[in-house]
Amino acid sequence: MQSTPNLDQFIPEPLSKIAYQGLQESKKIFSFVHKSVSDRLTHTVVPEQGNKTQPLTPEILQKLQEKLKELEEKDWQDAQQGVYPHRLLFDNSWSDFFRYYPEVWLDLFNIWQRIKNKEFQSFDKTIDQVGYPNYYLQNFHYQTNGYLSDMSANLYDLQVEILFNGAADAMRRRILNPLKQGLSAFFDMPPQQIRVLDIACGTGRTLRMIRGALPKASLFGTDLSPAYLRKANQLLSEISGELPQLIQANAEQLPYLDNYFHGLSSVFMFHELPGAARQNVINEAFRVLQPGGVLVICDSMQAIDSPDFQTMMNNFPAIFHEPYYKHYITDNLEERLTTAGFTKIKTENHFVSKYWTAYKPIE
């Protein structure tokens, strides 16, 4: 049972597109105001932070707006065509928003302190750091206790939604069409026997989207963070359908048998991995995927695809602590996928995200 009703339950069908557009516009305005105020405060408290970035030209800002509009139209059209139900367009955790948004502001004081002190691997003594790879023990985005605290898990979805001007979920939903198309190869199987794994599932937002598109599939999720898995379990228990099986695991060593899954997804993970770890994760994805199965990756745009946005890509790791991002934007993931054994690799871009679809060949 859902903890809060979706807006679409109260909107007549002819008005649903107008309602969706209005919701997205309100998210953009809210995100713009939030970032404008928080950036001004940050530059006042930590003046050197403002010197790390280059301003975006009016032409680039206009192009970003056009790309965002295209993403929203694609999001709407996929819902119209039945890739996923319209209710996903309005799936927002309003209770979390009102509960945790004040904490986003309160956490700024901690972020300023870490920026001033150049603290990139700062964790409270209560945080268990044993068993995690060194590259994971980072204050990504200057996040308090990195990804290892309940507060971080509670704030994450809200922070990402603000970062992407309300488009984070629309970007996540772009994996659903290629995922469903790939799974169509197993059309002769009962839908309950189709197994899909979301690698680095975080708070479960992507799994919520997959559940909407694949209501009967058996869903699985792995993540390194027990705090994020607790949050995922909370959010996923609010929706109908079988609860996904969540396991704490390193994506470089997935705890599953060979050829186990029919579909795999990964959203917003690869830019936070060093190059060797990226290859290891892709190799593991290939191992656990059934022949004929599909892998869909969503992550940041790369330099080769979006040279006009190079300034923005340069600004991102300067504003946030993202130690592997510069390498990621020049990394050749198509080559890594081919090295692992994947074939029929396709790429596409939406807004500021990039997508890879790849298949494990049938032996």
C-alpha positions as CSV (number, residue, x, y, z in Angstrom):
1,M,0.0,0.0,0.0
2,Q,1.3,3.4,-0.9
3,S,2.0,5.8,2.0
4,T,0.9,8.9,0.0
5,P,-1.4,8.9,-3.0
6,N,-0.2,9.8,-6.5
7,L,-1.4,13.1,-8.0
8,D,-2.7,11.2,-11.1
9,Q,-5.5,9.7,-9.0
10,F,-7.1,13.2,-8.8
11,I,-6.5,14.4,-12.3
12,P,-8.9,13.9,-15.2
13,E,-7.2,12.1,-18.1
14,P,-7.5,14.9,-20.6
15,L,-5.6,17.2,-18.1
16,S,-2.9,14.8,-17.2
17,K,-0.3,16.1,-19.6
18,I,-0.9,19.7,-18.5
19,A,-0.6,18.5,-14.9
20,Y,2.7,16.7,-15.7
21,Q,4.1,19.7,-17.4
22,G,3.0,21.9,-14.5
23,L,4.7,19.5,-12.0
24,Q,7.9,19.6,-14.0
25,E,7.9,23.3,-14.3
26,S,7.4,23.7,-10.5
27,K,10.3,21.4,-9.9
28,K,12.5,23.4,-12.2
29,I,11.6,26.7,-10.4
30,F,12.1,25.2,-7.0
31,S,15.4,23.6,-7.9
32,F,16.6,26.9,-9.5
33,V,15.7,28.9,-6.4
34,H,17.3,26.4,-4.1
35,K,20.6,26.2,-6.0
36,S,20.8,30.0,-6.4
37,V,20.4,30.6,-2.7
38,S,22.6,27.7,-1.6
39,D,25.3,28.7,-4.1
40,R,25.3,32.3,-3.0
41,L,25.6,31.2,0.7
42,T,28.3,28.8,-0.1
43,H,30.3,31.4,-2.0
44,T,29.9,33.8,0.9
45,V,31.1,31.3,3.5
46,V,33.7,29.6,1.3
47,P,34.7,32.3,-1.3
48,E,37.3,30.1,-3.0
49,Q,34.6,27.7,-4.0
50,G,33.2,30.2,-6.4
51,N,36.6,30.4,-8.2
52,K,36.6,26.8,-9.1
53,T,34.0,26.9,-11.9
54,Q,33.3,28.7,-15.1
55,P,30.0,30.3,-15.9
56,L,27.7,28.8,-18.5
57,T,26.9,31.0,-21.5
58,P,23.3,31.9,-22.3
59,E,23.5,29.7,-25.4
60,I,24.5,26.7,-23.3
61,L,21.7,27.4,-20.8
62,Q,19.2,27.7,-23.6
63,K,20.4,24.4,-25.1
64,L,20.0,22.7,-21.7
65,Q,16.5,23.9,-21.4
66,E,15.7,22.5,-24.9
67,K,17.3,19.2,-23.9
68,L,15.2,19.1,-20.7
69,K,12.0,19.8,-22.7
70,E,12.9,16.9,-25.1
71,L,13.4,14.6,-22.1
72,E,10.0,15.5,-20.6
73,E,8.3,15.0,-24.0
74,K,10.0,11.6,-24.3
75,D,8.9,10.7,-20.8
76,W,5.3,11.6,-21.5
77,Q,5.3,9.7,-24.8
78,D,6.7,6.5,-23.3
79,A,3.9,6.6,-20.7
80,Q,1.3,7.2,-23.5
81,Q,2.7,4.2,-25.4
82,G,2.3,2.0,-22.4
83,V,6.0,1.5,-21.6
84,Y,5.0,2.3,-18.0
85,P,1.8,3.6,-16.3
86,H,1.1,7.3,-16.2
87,R,1.1,7.2,-12.4
88,L,5.0,6.9,-12.5
89,L,5.1,10.4,-13.9
90,F,3.6,11.7,-10.6
91,D,5.4,9.3,-8.2
92,N,6.9,11.7,-5.7
93,S,7.6,11.0,-2.0
94,W,5.9,14.2,-0.7
95,S,6.1,13.0,2.9
96,D,9.9,12.6,2.6
97,F,10.1,16.0,1.0
98,F,8.4,17.9,3.8
99,R,10.2,15.8,6.4
100,Y,13.8,16.0,5.1
101,Y,14.0,19.2,3.1
102,P,14.9,21.3,6.1
103,E,17.8,18.9,6.8
104,V,19.2,19.6,3.3
105,W,19.7,23.2,4.5
106,L,21.0,22.2,7.9
107,D,23.6,19.9,6.4
108,L,25.1,22.8,4.5
109,F,27.0,23.8,7.6
110,N,28.7,20.5,7.7
111,I,29.4,20.7,3.9
112,W,31.0,24.1,4.3
113,Q,33.3,22.8,7.0
114,R,34.4,19.9,4.9
115,I,35.1,22.1,1.9
116,K,37.1,24.5,4.0
117,N,39.1,21.7,5.5
118,K,39.4,19.7,2.3
119,E,37.9,16.7,4.1
120,F,37.0,14.1,1.4
121,Q,37.0,11.0,3.6
122,S,35.5,12.1,6.8
123,F,33.2,9.7,8.7
124,D,31.8,9.7,12.3
125,K,33.3,7.2,14.7
126,T,30.0,5.4,14.8
127,I,30.2,4.6,11.0
128,D,31.5,1.1,10.4
129,Q,34.1,1.4,7.5
130,V,35.3,-2.2,7.6
131,G,34.9,-4.3,4.4
132,Y,34.3,-1.4,1.9
133,P,36.7,-0.7,-1.0
134,N,38.8,2.4,-0.5
135,Y,37.2,4.2,-3.5
136,Y,33.8,3.9,-1.8
137,L,34.9,5.6,1.4
138,Q,34.4,9.1,0.1
139,N,32.2,12.1,0.9
140,F,30.7,12.1,-2.6
141,H,29.0,15.4,-3.1
142,Y,30.6,16.3,0.3
143,Q,27.8,14.1,1.7
144,T,27.9,13.7,5.5
145,N,29.3,10.2,6.2
146,G,29.3,9.5,2.5
147,Y,26.8,6.9,1.6
148,L,27.0,5.1,4.9
149,S,24.5,7.0,7.1
150,D,20.7,7.0,7.4
151,M,20.7,10.8,7.0
152,S,22.5,10.5,3.7
153,A,20.0,7.9,2.5
154,N,17.1,10.1,3.6
155,L,18.4,13.2,1.8
156,Y,19.8,11.6,-1.4
157,D,16.7,11.4,-3.7
158,L,15.8,15.0,-2.8
159,Q,19.3,16.3,-3.4
160,V,19.5,14.5,-6.8
161,E,16.2,15.8,-7.9
162,I,17.3,19.3,-7.1
163,L,20.6,18.8,-8.9
164,F,18.9,17.7,-12.1
165,N,16.2,20.4,-11.9
166,G,13.4,17.9,-11.2
167,A,14.5,15.5,-14.0
168,A,16.1,12.7,-12.0
169,D,13.2,10.3,-12.3
170,A,12.6,11.1,-15.9
171,M,16.2,10.3,-16.6
172,R,15.9,7.0,-14.7
173,R,12.8,6.0,-16.6
174,R,14.7,6.1,-19.9
175,I,16.1,2.7,-19.0
176,L,12.6,1.1,-19.0
177,N,11.9,0.9,-22.7
178,P,15.2,-0.7,-23.7
179,L,15.0,-3.0,-20.7
180,K,11.5,-4.2,-21.7
181,Q,12.5,-4.6,-25.3
182,G,15.5,-6.7,-24.2
183,L,13.3,-8.9,-22.0
184,S,10.9,-9.5,-24.8
185,A,13.4,-12.2,-26.0
186,F,12.0,-14.3,-23.1
187,F,8.3,-13.8,-24.1
188,D,7.6,-17.5,-23.8
189,M,8.4,-17.5,-20.0
190,P,5.8,-16.7,-17.3
191,P,6.4,-13.1,-16.2
192,Q,6.9,-14.2,-12.6
193,Q,10.0,-16.1,-13.7
194,I,11.7,-13.1,-15.3
195,R,14.5,-12.0,-13.0
196,V,15.9,-8.4,-13.1
197,L,18.7,-7.0,-11.0
198,D,19.3,-3.3,-10.3
199,I,23.0,-3.0,-9.5
200,A,23.8,-0.3,-6.9
201,C,20.1,0.2,-6.3
202,G,20.6,2.9,-3.7
203,T,17.3,4.0,-2.2
204,G,15.2,1.9,-4.6
205,R,13.9,4.7,-6.9
206,T,14.9,2.8,-10.1
207,L,13.4,-0.4,-8.7
208,R,10.1,1.5,-8.1
209,M,10.1,2.5,-11.8
210,I,10.9,-1.1,-12.9
211,R,8.1,-2.5,-10.7
212,G,5.7,-0.1,-12.4
213,A,6.8,-1.2,-15.9
214,L,7.2,-4.9,-15.0
215,P,4.5,-5.5,-12.3
216,K,5.0,-9.3,-12.2
217,A,8.8,-9.7,-12.6
218,S,11.0,-11.0,-9.8
219,L,13.1,-7.9,-8.9
220,F,16.5,-7.8,-7.1
221,G,18.7,-5.1,-5.9
222,T,22.3,-4.8,-4.5
223,D,24.1,-2.0,-2.9
224,L,27.1,-1.5,-0.7
225,S,25.3,0.8,1.8
226,P,23.2,-0.9,4.5
227,A,21.6,2.5,5.2
228,Y,20.5,2.9,1.6
229,L,19.2,-0.6,1.5
230,R,17.1,0.2,4.6
231,K,15.7,3.2,2.8
232,A,15.1,1.2,-0.3
233,N,13.2,-1.4,1.7
234,Q,11.0,1.3,3.3
235,L,10.2,3.0,-0.1
236,L,9.6,-0.3,-1.9
237,S,7.3,-1.6,0.8
238,E,5.0,1.3,0.1
239,I,4.0,0.1,-3.4
240,S,2.0,-3.0,-4.6
241,G,3.7,-6.1,-5.9
242,E,6.2,-8.5,-4.6
243,L,8.9,-6.8,-2.6
244,P,12.3,-6.9,-4.4
245,Q,15.0,-9.0,-2.8
246,L,17.7,-6.6,-1.6
247,I,21.2,-7.7,-0.7
248,Q,24.3,-5.8,0.5
249,A,27.0,-6.6,-2.0
250,N,29.9,-5.2,-3.9
251,A,29.1,-5.0,-7.6
252,E,32.6,-6.2,-8.3
253,Q,31.6,-9.5,-6.7
254,L,27.9,-10.2,-7.1
255,P,26.6,-13.0,-4.9
256,Y,24.7,-14.7,-7.7
257,L,25.1,-17.8,-9.9
258,D,26.3,-17.6,-13.4
259,N,23.6,-16.9,-16.0
260,Y,21.0,-16.1,-13.4
261,F,19.3,-12.9,-14.5
262,H,17.3,-12.0,-17.7
263,G,17.9,-8.3,-17.3
264,L,20.2,-5.9,-15.4
265,S,20.1,-2.2,-14.8
266,S,22.5,0.3,-13.3
267,V,21.8,4.0,-12.8
268,F,24.2,6.7,-11.7
269,M,26.9,4.4,-10.5
270,F,29.7,4.2,-13.1
271,H,30.9,7.8,-12.7
272,E,31.7,7.0,-9.0
273,L,33.9,4.1,-9.8
274,P,37.6,4.1,-10.8
275,G,38.4,2.6,-14.2
276,A,39.4,-0.8,-13.0
277,A,36.3,-1.2,-10.9
278,R,34.1,-0.2,-13.8
279,Q,35.6,-3.1,-15.8
280,N,35.2,-5.5,-12.9
281,V,31.5,-4.5,-12.5
282,I,30.8,-5.0,-16.2
283,N,32.6,-8.4,-16.1
284,E,30.4,-9.4,-13.2
285,A,27.3,-8.2,-15.0
286,F,28.2,-10.4,-18.0
287,R,28.7,-13.4,-15.7
288,V,25.4,-13.3,-13.9
289,L,23.3,-12.4,-17.1
290,Q,21.7,-15.2,-19.1
291,P,22.6,-15.6,-22.7
292,G,20.3,-13.4,-24.6
293,G,19.8,-11.2,-21.6
294,V,20.0,-7.4,-21.6
295,L,22.1,-4.8,-19.6
296,V,21.0,-1.2,-19.5
297,I,23.2,1.5,-18.0
298,C,22.3,5.1,-17.2
299,D,24.9,7.6,-16.2
300,S,26.3,11.1,-16.9
301,M,26.9,12.3,-20.4
302,Q,30.4,12.0,-21.7
303,A,32.8,14.4,-23.5
304,I,32.6,12.7,-26.8
305,D,28.8,13.0,-27.0
306,S,28.3,16.5,-25.6
307,P,31.3,18.8,-26.4
308,D,29.1,21.8,-26.0
309,F,28.6,20.9,-22.4
310,Q,32.3,20.5,-21.6
311,T,32.3,23.5,-19.3
312,M,29.5,22.0,-17.3
313,M,31.2,18.6,-17.1
314,N,34.4,20.4,-15.9
315,N,32.4,22.3,-13.2
316,F,30.7,19.2,-11.8
317,P,33.7,17.6,-10.0
318,A,34.9,21.1,-9.0
319,I,31.6,21.8,-7.2
320,F,31.1,18.3,-5.8
321,H,33.6,15.8,-4.6
322,E,33.6,13.4,-7.5
323,P,37.1,12.0,-7.7
324,Y,36.5,9.6,-10.6
325,Y,34.3,11.8,-12.8
326,K,37.0,13.3,-15.0
327,H,38.2,9.9,-16.0
328,Y,34.7,8.7,-16.5
329,I,33.7,11.3,-19.1
330,T,36.6,10.2,-21.3
331,D,36.2,6.5,-20.6
332,N,35.2,4.2,-23.4
333,L,32.4,2.0,-21.9
334,E,31.5,0.5,-25.2
335,E,35.0,-0.9,-25.4
336,R,34.7,-2.2,-21.8
337,L,31.4,-3.8,-22.6
338,T,32.9,-5.5,-25.7
339,T,35.9,-6.7,-23.7
340,A,33.6,-8.4,-21.2
341,G,31.8,-10.1,-24.1
342,F,28.7,-8.0,-24.7
343,T,27.4,-7.5,-28.2
344,K,24.7,-5.4,-30.0
345,I,25.8,-2.3,-27.9
346,K,23.7,0.8,-28.5
347,T,24.0,4.2,-26.9
348,E,21.7,7.2,-26.7
349,N,21.6,10.5,-24.8
350,H,18.8,12.3,-23.0
351,F,19.3,15.7,-21.3
352,V,22.6,15.3,-19.3
353,S,22.5,11.5,-19.2
354,K,23.9,8.8,-21.4
355,Y,22.5,5.2,-21.8
356,W,24.1,2.0,-22.9
357,T,22.1,-1.1,-23.9
358,A,24.1,-4.3,-24.4
359,Y,23.3,-8.0,-24.8
360,K,25.0,-11.2,-23.7
361,P,25.2,-13.3,-26.9
362,I,23.4,-16.7,-27.1
363,E,25.9,-19.4,-27.2
